[in-house]
Amino acid sequence: MTASLADVARVCHADIVGNPDLSFSDIVTDSRRLFVPGKSIFIALRGERHDGANYVADLYARGMRAFVCHRGFATGAFPGASFALVDDTLAALQALAAAHRRAMGARVLAICGSNGKTIVKEWLSQLIAGDIPTIRSPRSYNSQVGVPLSVLKIEPETRLAIIEAGISKPGEMARLESVVRPDDVLFTNIGQAHQESFPSFEAKLSEKLDMAALASRVFFCADQREVAAAIRSRCHAAQLISWGR
């Protein structure tokens, strides 16, 4: 993608400190990554045990001049740098990816499930990529951070994007769906993984199905009877394609 800090302000309701016309084509969320300073922007993500803002000084010393940080960050210590200040940097990353998804013409297939997402994604990519321009999520980029980074890899010539999506807590799949907005969803299976974070299997199943809220086709295993029944009930507007014994 190619964008400017002004685009970040528009999409993410950010306050800009510095040059709003400063452009970038690469989004960096890991300070250990190689980057081209004049073409990159760093999004300082916060986690339970880390704060990306702690790495701004190091990246600035390495030539980075564009940053997305939480409001209140002390920008005055970095002359010549430009900042987009937001309430939530993860939400900003997801909003940028969602805007990029809407701007691209690719068909998007989301791969969801408790197990097998990555291998199915890789198999499908190998089968299809020789016929049409295809991109896929790198490795197991299926988290709240990995999914938007995967979506941002969609290019104007891409005809199919295969995006892996996983969740571990309630509320996460709806956020990912707003980024991916898949045309098609494939559920590999829905089992007991991360069950401890949900009050019941039915609650987790309902969360998983959020990815298919607006999908036009849904692929699933009919042998998982409870899952199949929930898909038929929730996704009645989609074309349903099942497999099984």
N, C-alpha and C positions, 0 to 999 in steps of 0.2 A: 504494500500500500504506500501511497505518497500523500502526506497531509501536512498541515501546519498547526502551530499552537492555536491559531484562530479557530481551526476545525475542532480542536480539543475543547475549546471554550464553548463552541456551539453545541457539540454533542454531549459534553459532560457537565455543562453549567459551571465551568471553571473560571477562576479569576487569573488573569495573566499578569505576570511580573516580567518585564523585559520585552522582547520583540515578538509580537503576535504573528508575524509573517515567517518566522523561523520554521523551515520545513524539515521533514524527516521521512525516511522510507523504511526504517527498521525500528521495532519496539524491543527494548531490552528490559527484562525483569530480573536477570541474574547477573550480578556484577562481575562474576568470574568469566562471563562469555566474551569472546572476541567481538569487536564492533568497529565500525568506521565512525569516528567521532562526529564528522560533519553531516552524517546521514542518519543518526540514531537519536532516540529519546529514551530515557530511563524512567520507568514507572516504579516508584518506591512502594512496594507492597508491604503490608503489615501482616504478621502472623502471630500465633500464640507465643512464639519464642524468638521472633526476629522483627526488625523494623528496617525496611530497605533504605529509609532516610539516613541510616548510619553509614551508608556506602556512597552517599553523594559526594563527599569530599574526595574520596579516592577516584571516583569516576571523573570528577571535575579536573583533578590533577592529570588524568590520562587523556584529557581533551574533550570530554562530553560537555555539551553546553545546553542541552534541552532536557528538562525534567518535569515529571508529574509527581507532586508531593501533597501531603495533607495540608490543609489550611493551618496557618500558624508556624509553618516551617521558616527558619531564619534564612531568608534568601539573600540578605545583605552581605553575607560572608563570601558570596560567589560572584564577583563583578564580571560582567560580560555574559553571564549565563541567563537563560530565560526559563521561567517556571509557569506551569499550569497548576494552580492550587485548588484542590477538591476536598469534599467531605470524606470520600471513600475511594482510595486508589484502585481497589479491586473492581468496584462498580464502574470506575472510569475505564479500566481495561476492557471490561465486558461490554460497555456501551460503545467503545470504539470498534470492537469486533462486530457487534450487532449492526452498526452503521455500514461497516465494510461488507458484511453479508448481504445487506439490502441493496448495495450498489453493484454487486457482482451478479452475473447472469447464470452462474453454475447451478445445476441441480445438486441438492445436498442429501446424502444418505447418512443417518445417524445410526451407529451401532451401540446398543445398550444391552445390559444383562449382568448377571452376577459373576459369570465366568466366560472365558472364551472370546471376549471382545477383541483383544489385540490380534489373535491368530486369525479370526474371521476377517477382520479389517485387512490384514496382510494378504490373505488368500484372495479376497475380492479385488484388491488393488492389482495383484499380479495377473489376475484373469482379465481385467477390464482395461488396464492402463495401455496395453498395446493397441487398443481399438479407438479410444477417445482420450483427450487430454484430462488426466485425473490427478488430484492431489489427495493425500491421506494424512491423518494425524501422525506426527512423528512418535515413534516408540509407543509408550503408554500414556500419552498426553490426554488424559480423560478427566482431569480435575477442574475445579473452578478457575484455575489459572491456565491449565493445559488446553482446555477446550477453546477459549478465545484466541490463544496463540496459534492453535491449529486453524481456526477460521480465518485468521489474518493471512494465512498462506494462500488463500484462494486468489488467483490471478485472473485478469480479464479473459484470457484464452481458456481457462479451466471450464470444462463441461460437467465434470462430476467431482464433488468433494465428499470423501468418506471420513466422517468425523466420529471418533470414539468418545463416549460420554459415560461417566460413572459418578455415583454419589455415595456418601457415607453418613450423611445427616439429613434430617427433614428440611425441606425448603430449597435444597440445592438443585433439584432437577428443573424446577420452574425457572430458575435463573439461567440454567444452561439452555433450556428451550428457547428463551427469549433471545439468546445469542445465535443459536444454530438455526432455528426456524426450519426444521428439516422438511423436505418434500416426502421423503420415505424414511421409515424407521424399521430396523431389524432388531428384534429381541432374541439374543442367543438363548437365554434361559433366565429365570429369576429364582434364586435359591436363598440360602441362609447367610450369605456374606453380609457383614455390617448389620445383622439383625439386632444386635444389642443397642443400636442407636434409635430403634423404632419401637413403638408400643406393641406392634403386632405385625405379622407377615402381611396382612391385608393392608395395613397403613403403608408399609414399604412398597408393596405392589402398586398402590394408588400413586405414590410419589413417582415411581419409575414410569408409569404410563403418562405422566405429565409431558414427557418428550414427544408423545404422539398426538398432542392436543389438536394440532392443525395439519397433521400429515395427510397426504392423499393416498399413501399406500403403507400398510403395516405388515411385516413378515414376522411369523412367530411359530413356535413348536406347539402343535395341537395336543401332544402327549401330556403337557403340563396343563391338566384340565382346569384347575382354578385360575391359572394365568390366562388360558385361552378364553374362558368364560368372561373374565374381567375385560379383556381386550375387545371381545365381541360386544360387550355392553357399553364400554367407554368410547370405542372408535368406530361406531356404526356408520359414520359419514365417510370413512376411508374404505378403499379397496383392501380387503383382508386376504392375505396369501399365507397359507400354513403348510407345514410339513410334519411328518410323524410316521409312526409305525402303523 
